[in-house]
Amino acid sequence: MRAPWLLMLPAAAACGLEFSEPVVDTPAALRVYLTLTDSAPVGSAQVSGFLWPGYGADGAVRIPSDSSVRVMGRTIVPYMGLTTDAPSDIAYAESWGFDPAAPLGRVELEAPAIPGVAAPVLRVTPPWPLGPSDVTVSVDSTLRLDLATETAPADTVFEHWEVYVLREDGWPVARLLATGPVPSSVEVPWGMLSGLAAAGQVVLKVSQSVIASRGGDYDVVFGVTTSHTWFVTVTP
């Protein structure tokens, strides 16, 4: 009886491994999310996000010349990341206060500077309340909330908004959701307010997202969420 032969193959051939060229010219990716809350007496702004610089033509990770991101005119430095010779997933997180009674206007995001890549600037104009935060509504009447708004730019790809009615103790009694730009005047029908006794709150939450890509070199997503609160008194 003939003894069986044992055939040994090279490991690379047996596993079907292939050696490829290094990844080159991948776009930089920036994701920044801004939350604005205008509740009196002090409003708050919170930023979170991250930057991935991508790979350059030499296959090496790009090194930003300035890793800071600018939001609402503020320079926000990274709080986490690898050393500057090989940055990866640079993260941002910062918060600050502002005067909720002051007009907000347009909010601007300036992307970090990366050599050889054109850094985009994205702009969003969140809706902002007109008039005081203390309002009254009569029984069986509609509450009208006026806002300063701007027609959405062409690169605003997604918007939606929500209205919450809360009792004085914070318990929710009604909610309305809508897709698309928020109107310059939001009408809250009495059917949503009837769950209030003598007073409560109406909260408007608006979410806007902008996406920009400059020739595939820099992909940026800028999301802005704005929350406004009105303190409602119900009158006979």
HUPE-V797649 format. One record per residue. N is the residue number from 1. RES is the residue in one small letter. PHI is phi in degrees with one decimal (NA if undefined). BURIAL is + if it has 24 or more other ideal C-beta (glycine too) atoms within 12 Angstrom, else -. Layout:
n=N res=RES phi=PHI burial=BURIAL
n=N res=RES phi=PHI burial=BURIAL
//
This chain:
n=1 res=m phi=NA burial=-
n=2 res=r phi=-76.2 burial=-
n=3 res=a phi=-72.5 burial=-
n=4 res=p phi=-67.8 burial=-
n=5 res=w phi=-92.8 burial=-
n=6 res=l phi=-109.6 burial=-
n=7 res=l phi=-100.1 burial=-
n=8 res=m phi=-104.2 burial=-
n=9 res=l phi=-102.1 burial=-
n=10 res=p phi=-59.5 burial=-
n=11 res=a phi=-57.8 burial=-
n=12 res=a phi=-63.3 burial=-
n=13 res=a phi=-70.1 burial=-
n=14 res=a phi=-65.2 burial=-
n=15 res=c phi=-90.5 burial=-
n=16 res=g phi=68.9 burial=-
n=17 res=l phi=-73.1 burial=-
n=18 res=e phi=-129.0 burial=-
n=19 res=f phi=-102.9 burial=-
n=20 res=s phi=-116.9 burial=-
n=21 res=e phi=-72.8 burial=-
n=22 res=p phi=-63.1 burial=-
n=23 res=v phi=-70.1 burial=-
n=24 res=v phi=-132.8 burial=-
n=25 res=d phi=53.1 burial=-
n=26 res=t phi=-89.2 burial=-
n=27 res=p phi=-68.7 burial=+
n=28 res=a phi=-72.6 burial=+
n=29 res=a phi=-128.9 burial=+
n=30 res=l phi=-126.6 burial=+
n=31 res=r phi=-126.2 burial=+
n=32 res=v phi=-130.7 burial=+
n=33 res=y phi=-125.3 burial=+
n=34 res=l phi=-116.0 burial=+
n=35 res=t phi=-116.8 burial=+
n=36 res=l phi=-115.3 burial=+
n=37 res=t phi=-125.3 burial=+
n=38 res=d phi=-100.8 burial=+
n=39 res=s phi=-55.9 burial=+
n=40 res=a phi=-67.8 burial=-
n=41 res=p phi=-87.5 burial=-
n=42 res=v phi=-127.0 burial=-
n=43 res=g phi=-81.3 burial=+
n=44 res=s phi=-134.0 burial=-
n=45 res=a phi=-123.9 burial=+
n=46 res=q phi=-132.1 burial=+
n=47 res=v phi=-119.5 burial=+
n=48 res=s phi=-140.2 burial=-
n=49 res=g phi=166.5 burial=+
n=50 res=f phi=-153.2 burial=+
n=51 res=l phi=-128.6 burial=+
n=52 res=w phi=-116.6 burial=+
n=53 res=p phi=-68.6 burial=+
n=54 res=g phi=80.7 burial=+
n=55 res=y phi=-104.2 burial=+
n=56 res=g phi=-87.5 burial=-
n=57 res=a phi=-65.5 burial=-
n=58 res=d phi=-90.2 burial=-
n=59 res=g phi=82.7 burial=-
n=60 res=a phi=-94.5 burial=-
n=61 res=v phi=-63.6 burial=+
n=62 res=r phi=-64.8 burial=+
n=63 res=i phi=-111.2 burial=+
n=64 res=p phi=-61.3 burial=+
n=65 res=s phi=-75.4 burial=-
n=66 res=d phi=-152.9 burial=-
n=67 res=s phi=-81.1 burial=+
n=68 res=s phi=-72.3 burial=+
n=69 res=v phi=-115.8 burial=+
n=70 res=r phi=-111.1 burial=+
n=71 res=v phi=-132.2 burial=+
n=72 res=m phi=55.7 burial=+
n=73 res=g phi=79.3 burial=-
n=74 res=r phi=-98.6 burial=-
n=75 res=t phi=-91.1 burial=-
n=76 res=i phi=-113.7 burial=+
n=77 res=v phi=-88.7 burial=-
n=78 res=p phi=-65.2 burial=+
n=79 res=y phi=-108.2 burial=-
n=80 res=m phi=-155.1 burial=-
n=81 res=g phi=157.2 burial=+
n=82 res=l phi=-79.5 burial=-
n=83 res=t phi=-62.8 burial=-
n=84 res=t phi=-65.0 burial=-
n=85 res=d phi=-81.0 burial=-
n=86 res=a phi=-154.0 burial=-
n=87 res=p phi=-69.5 burial=+
n=88 res=s phi=-154.3 burial=+
n=89 res=d phi=48.9 burial=-
n=90 res=i phi=-67.5 burial=+
n=91 res=a phi=-112.8 burial=+
n=92 res=y phi=-130.3 burial=+
n=93 res=a phi=-161.4 burial=-
n=94 res=e phi=-158.7 burial=+
n=95 res=s phi=-142.1 burial=-
n=96 res=w phi=-158.6 burial=-
n=97 res=g phi=-104.3 burial=-
n=98 res=f phi=-152.6 burial=+
n=99 res=d phi=-80.5 burial=-
n=100 res=p phi=-69.3 burial=+
n=101 res=a phi=-83.4 burial=-
n=102 res=a phi=-80.7 burial=-
n=103 res=p phi=-58.7 burial=-
n=104 res=l phi=-87.7 burial=+
n=105 res=g phi=74.2 burial=-
n=106 res=r phi=-80.5 burial=-
n=107 res=v phi=-104.9 burial=+
n=108 res=e phi=-120.6 burial=+
n=109 res=l phi=-117.7 burial=+
n=110 res=e phi=-109.8 burial=+
n=111 res=a phi=-72.1 burial=+
n=112 res=p phi=-59.8 burial=+
n=113 res=a phi=-81.4 burial=+
n=114 res=i phi=-125.8 burial=+
n=115 res=p phi=-54.3 burial=-
n=116 res=g phi=82.3 burial=-
n=117 res=v phi=-126.2 burial=+
n=118 res=a phi=-73.4 burial=-
n=119 res=a phi=-81.6 burial=+
n=120 res=p phi=-78.6 burial=+
n=121 res=v phi=-121.1 burial=+
n=122 res=l phi=-112.3 burial=+
n=123 res=r phi=-132.7 burial=+
n=124 res=v phi=-137.5 burial=+
n=125 res=t phi=-113.1 burial=+
n=126 res=p phi=-70.1 burial=+
n=127 res=p phi=-66.5 burial=+
n=128 res=w phi=-136.2 burial=+
n=129 res=p phi=-64.8 burial=+
n=130 res=l phi=-108.2 burial=-
n=131 res=g phi=97.6 burial=-
n=132 res=p phi=-73.5 burial=-
n=133 res=s phi=-85.0 burial=+
n=134 res=d phi=-96.3 burial=-
n=135 res=v phi=-132.3 burial=+
n=136 res=t phi=-123.6 burial=-
n=137 res=v phi=-143.1 burial=+
n=138 res=s phi=-86.7 burial=-
n=139 res=v phi=-56.5 burial=-
n=140 res=d phi=67.8 burial=-
n=141 res=s phi=-112.4 burial=-
n=142 res=t phi=-96.3 burial=-
n=143 res=l phi=-91.5 burial=+
n=144 res=r phi=-109.7 burial=+
n=145 res=l phi=-116.4 burial=+
n=146 res=d phi=-93.1 burial=-
n=147 res=l phi=-131.7 burial=+
n=148 res=a phi=-86.8 burial=-
n=149 res=t phi=-128.3 burial=+
n=150 res=e phi=-135.2 burial=-
n=151 res=t phi=-57.6 burial=-
n=152 res=a phi=-60.8 burial=+
n=153 res=p phi=-66.4 burial=-
n=154 res=a phi=-62.2 burial=-
n=155 res=d phi=-93.8 burial=-
n=156 res=t phi=-81.5 burial=+
n=157 res=v phi=-94.2 burial=-
n=158 res=f phi=-153.6 burial=-
n=159 res=e phi=-143.4 burial=+
n=160 res=h phi=-152.0 burial=+
n=161 res=w phi=-145.4 burial=+
n=162 res=e phi=-139.0 burial=+
n=163 res=v phi=-122.1 burial=+
n=164 res=y phi=-116.2 burial=+
n=165 res=v phi=-111.4 burial=+
n=166 res=l phi=-121.7 burial=+
n=167 res=r phi=-71.2 burial=-
n=168 res=e phi=-59.9 burial=-
n=169 res=d phi=-84.4 burial=-
n=170 res=g phi=88.0 burial=-
n=171 res=w phi=-75.2 burial=-
n=172 res=p phi=-72.7 burial=-
n=173 res=v phi=-121.5 burial=+
n=174 res=a phi=-160.3 burial=+
n=175 res=r phi=-150.3 burial=-
n=176 res=l phi=-129.9 burial=+
n=177 res=l phi=-122.6 burial=-
n=178 res=a phi=-147.9 burial=-
n=179 res=t phi=-107.6 burial=-
n=180 res=g phi=111.2 burial=-
n=181 res=p phi=-63.9 burial=+
n=182 res=v phi=-71.7 burial=+
n=183 res=p phi=-72.6 burial=-
n=184 res=s phi=-72.0 burial=-
n=185 res=s phi=-138.5 burial=-
n=186 res=v phi=-99.2 burial=+
n=187 res=e phi=-104.4 burial=+
n=188 res=v phi=-105.4 burial=+
n=189 res=p phi=-69.6 burial=-
n=190 res=w phi=-61.1 burial=-
n=191 res=g phi=-58.0 burial=-
n=192 res=m phi=-83.5 burial=+
n=193 res=l phi=-92.4 burial=+
n=194 res=s phi=-64.0 burial=-
n=195 res=g phi=-76.7 burial=+
n=196 res=l phi=-83.5 burial=+
n=197 res=a phi=-85.4 burial=-
n=198 res=a phi=-111.7 burial=-
n=199 res=a phi=-160.6 burial=-
n=200 res=g phi=175.7 burial=+
n=201 res=q phi=-133.4 burial=+
n=202 res=v phi=-120.0 burial=+
n=203 res=v phi=-116.1 burial=+
n=204 res=l phi=-108.8 burial=+
n=205 res=k phi=-120.2 burial=+
n=206 res=v phi=-120.1 burial=+
n=207 res=s phi=-117.8 burial=+
n=208 res=q phi=-132.3 burial=+
n=209 res=s phi=-131.0 burial=+
n=210 res=v phi=-124.8 burial=+
n=211 res=i phi=-123.7 burial=+
n=212 res=a phi=-136.2 burial=+
n=213 res=s phi=-137.6 burial=-
n=214 res=r phi=-100.5 burial=-
n=215 res=g phi=62.5 burial=-
n=216 res=g phi=77.5 burial=-
n=217 res=d phi=-90.7 burial=+
n=218 res=y phi=-148.5 burial=+
n=219 res=d phi=-98.9 burial=+
n=220 res=v phi=-127.1 burial=+
n=221 res=v phi=-120.2 burial=+
n=222 res=f phi=-123.6 burial=+
n=223 res=g phi=-110.9 burial=+
n=224 res=v phi=-124.9 burial=+
n=225 res=t phi=-117.3 burial=+
n=226 res=t phi=-119.8 burial=+
n=227 res=s phi=-121.8 burial=+
n=228 res=h phi=-120.2 burial=+
n=229 res=t phi=-124.2 burial=+
n=230 res=w phi=-114.1 burial=+
n=231 res=f phi=-97.8 burial=+
n=232 res=v phi=-103.0 burial=+
n=233 res=t phi=-114.5 burial=+
n=234 res=v phi=-94.6 burial=+
n=235 res=t phi=-115.4 burial=-
n=236 res=p phi=-60.9 burial=-
//
